[in-house]
Amino acid sequence: MAGMGPGIGHGFTPGWTMMSRAERDAHRQQMLNARSAEECRQIRDEHFKQMTERAKAQGVAMRGPRHDACASFRP
């Protein structure tokens, strides 16, 4: 199915519950604006790094996503 984009939300985005609504919206836009699967993975990986640091600062255990947000990416 052409045009299918990245997965976004609680099951795809680590740290979703630690993010404000504005942060969620900004992340959603970044993911939707990704032009390639590689760019999607770069955004995903950088986000995971940031959320891992936030979780550590808050003393919270961080888990990876349940689903790969970039698996269904098609330009």
N, C-alpha and C positions, 0 to 999 in steps of 0.2 A: 504494500500500500504506500504509494509515493506521498511524500510530505509529512509522514508521521514523525513526530518530534520526540524529545526526551521525556522521560517520566519525571514528574514533579509531585512532591507531597510527602506525607508522613512515611510511606513505605519506601520511598526512593531517596529522601533527603535526610542524611544523618544530622542530628541536632535540631530537627524541625521544631520540637517543643521548647528549645532554648532560644528560638529566634522570635523577634518581635514581628508583628504583621508587616511593618515596613521592610524588614530584612527578608521576610518570605517573598514579598512582592518583588524586591530587587533581585533576589536569587532566581525567582521564576523568570523574570525578564532576561537575565543573563543566559539562562539555559535555553529559553526560546529563541534568543538571538544567535545562538551558536550556529556556525555555518558548516560545520563538519563534525563527524563523530569524534575526531581527535580533539577539536576545540571543546566539544561537550565533555570529554574525559578530563581535559585540563581544568575546566571550570569545576567539575565534580570533585576532582582530587584536591584542588586548592580549598574548596569549601570544606571538605572533610578535615583537612589540616587545621583550618581555623576553628571548626567546631570541636575538634579534639583538644586544642589548646584551651578553649572556653570551658569545656567539660572538666579538664584537669584543674583549672583555676577555681571551679566551683565544687571540686571534690566529687564529681559525678563520673560514673563509669560510662564510657563511650562505646557504642556498638556501630558497626558498619551498616550500610543500607541492607534492607531485606531483598531489594531488587536492584538490578543495574539500571540506573537512570538513562544510560546512553545506548542500551542494547537495541532499542527499537528506532534509533536515530536514522533517518533517511532525509537527505536534502530535498 
